[in-house]
Amino acid sequence: MLRSKSRSKSYVTFRFSCFSFSSVTSLLISRSGYVEFGQKKHSSFLLRTISGSKFCRGDALASQVDKQALVPVDRNSVSLSENRIVKAAMMQKQLSNLEEELKNTKARLDEAETERNRVIAELRGVKERVFSELKSLEDSLSNSKMEIESRDNEIRLLSNQLESAKVFEVKLGERDASLDELKKRNLELEDQVEKTKRSESNLLESLMLQTGQIEQAKIDLEESRIEVKNLQKVSENNGNNLSSSLETKTLKDEIEMLKNEVKLAMEAEEKSKKAMDDLALALREVATEASKAKEKLKSSEEQATHNTHLKEEIKQLKEELGLQTDTSERLRLEAEESILAWTAKELGFISCIRKSDEENASLKQENSKLNEALEAAENTTRITREENSKLRDILKQARAENSELEDLLSEKEESLPVHTKENERLRISEVEAHKEQTDVFISPVSSLYEDHFGGRTTSQRMSSFDFDDMKMFKKQEVDPSETVANEASEKAEALPESISDSNASPRLEPQKPQMKDASGLGYADSSGSGRFEDADQGSNGDHTEDGEDKGFYMYGLYNRKKLFRKIEELIVGRTNSKKEGFIDQGKEQSNGQAN
């Protein structure tokens, strides 16, 4: 009884060890991912384990077998030892393959980390470039404000000079000197305008170069993403969507393109992760199906071997019944031999159990190592996820900063129309000052008339106002209107350009009205000294006291006043109408661009 109990216990432990060994091998094959190896070589390996487990298992009928049936068991024990050696070799090969796979996965993870770090560095470089460009734009806006203030100061100085011209009406020499100074300053202002235009052209060229650099950075980003995740189709579609010319686009569009590219890359990463999960699920399903098929094969083979054993045992029992009739002594000898055979079998079972326990311990150690490797891989993935979350936070901060900068730009763009309105107001004030200057030129004539009746003498050149003078005034009457029309056309061409360029560069130079020469209003001729100047200078000379001279003198003054009034009406009326038309056109164009 004690022997039967010990045999049953050893049988149960050995069977459990064999089952655990087969389950561990199936798990190792499912984790390793080598499907071809599992399909080709693992079947023979499992058949050998099944045959060994059945041989080691034993049955209840084996206890009832005669002594002669137990003699050939030693040969089977030799075959079991050979099978175990083969199993150990196969396990070593599998372990070496698994170690190679782990090394390859670690190398791939290291490569992926290096590529990710390179992409992050490139993104940081692009971000720094964008911030530097925004700072340069802010500096340009501040410079434009300073220039506008300097122009305002110059306009104030000009207004003060005009007031000083009113004070020094009598002194014609000083007036001519002040006019020359004004001309020189107008020339300086025109030179400054040309310099500002050149600076604007230089800024546009620098912006073009920066856009080219940003495009190269985008191309580098796309190439790195293609190498990391093998998404050539997505990158080509994104590359085809990019426009070839980016001269009229602003920094906002470029930043949005970068955001869209980052989003596309994240979507591609999610798709690849989903594909990997689907592959893992498919491999698991294949492994489960293979294990089910193997279990079915085991059950069918067990049934076949059980049937063959039963047939052989029946034959042996018949032979034994014939032999038992011979002699009882032979039976005793066979009983002793059977006892010896059972002891040898028990020893073989014990050795098999010990070996199986050792193999199970080694397999547990290997499983623990594999679990540690998997935990390390999971830790690396967790670290990468945390870094991705940090990068997302950084991108959110960059977006917030970009939105704040865009708000600042919008506020500065809104302030530009106010400056334009101030410039227009200053132009109108200059026109009024110009009108007052014409009144200043008229006032000396009336003073001469009063001096004539007070007893002073006038020159014959003042009284000699003929039709040639009328022709000259008519020609000079036409010239100011033509010049005003030319100025209006130039302003009409400048307004849409300034409106269209306001998005690209927020600098808007105030257009200063060009001060016209005194010859445009009939004050001076080509030599620089007009007829009125001669008349004023001639007022200090002698004149006749006849009535005819007085009549010519009064007639000339009357006609001159008429001409001045007509010229003033033409200039003021046309300039006001053209300015209103240009302001309306500028507002319509700005509204169209805003829509």
Buried (B, 14 or more C-beta within 10 A) or exposed (E): EEEEEEBEEBBEBBBEBBEBBBEBBBBBBBBBBBBEBBEEBBBEBBBBBBBBBBBBBBBEEBEEBBBBBBEEBEEBBEEBBEBBEEBEEBBEEBBEBBBEBBEEEBEEBEEBBEBBEBBBEBBEEBBEBBBEBBEBBBEBBEEBBEBBEEBBEBBEEBBEBBEEBEEEBEEBEBBBEBBEEBEEBBEEBEEBBEEBEEBBEEBBEEBEEBBEEBBEBBEBBBEBBBBBBEBEEBBEEBEEEEEEEBEEBBBEEBBEBBBEBBEBBEEBBEEBEEEEEEEEEEBEEBBEEBBEEBEEBBEEBBEEBEEEBEEEBEEBEEEBEEBEEEEEEEBEEBEEBBEEBBEBBBEBBEEBBEBBEEBBEEBEEBBEBBEEBEEEBEEBEEEBEEBBEEBEEBBEEBEEBBEEBBEBBEEBBEEBBEBBEBBBEBBBEBBEBBEEBBEBBBEBBEEBBEBBEEEEBBBEBBBBBEEEBEEBBEEBBEBBBEBBEEBBEEBBEBBBEBBEBBBBBBBBBBBBBBBBBBBBBBBBBEEEBBBBBBBBBBBEEEBEEEEEBBEBBEEBBEBBEEBBEEBBEBBBEBBEEBBEEBBEBBEEBBEEEEE
